[in-house]
Amino acid sequence: MELIGPTPEGLKVHVYVTGGEVFGPNIQGEILPVGGDWLTIRPDGVGLLNVRATMNTEDGALIYTFYTGMTDFGENPYEKLLKGEVSQEESHVRCRPVLLTAHPDYTWLNRIFCLGIGRISADRSAIICDMYAVK
């Protein structure tokens, strides 16, 4: 985590993507250790997500994803982060992922509208998120 500090928009924090996994009925793979979350924390404790990442499927397709969303870090995350304290409490995430690829087996992803519902697990330094295609 890289603390940029207080700005007119809120507290800026960069969190780097270090990896992960993706699994579902039509896609299996890993999240590559590139990208990050250019997070803004408002004074009221709401975090505004701005995430970019790349997935690599089991069959070698690269899928770019980005999403914006919100999470509620509770009371005083501003002050705590400025003191170097990171909350160990979970917080809920609601996001709108976009998936883009040129791989012919996955171009269906370019056409779907997604909704993500999950949580930030501070003790694991992870976002665990279920993504749904909205029809």
Buried (B, 14 or more C-beta within 10 A) or exposed (E): EEEEEBEEEBBBBEBEBEEBEBEEEEBEBBBBEEBBBBBBBBEEBBBBBBBBBBBBBEEEBBBBBBBEBBBBBEEBBBEBBEEEEEBEEBBEBBBBBBBEBEEEEBEEBEEBEBBBEBBBBBEEEBBEBEBEBEE
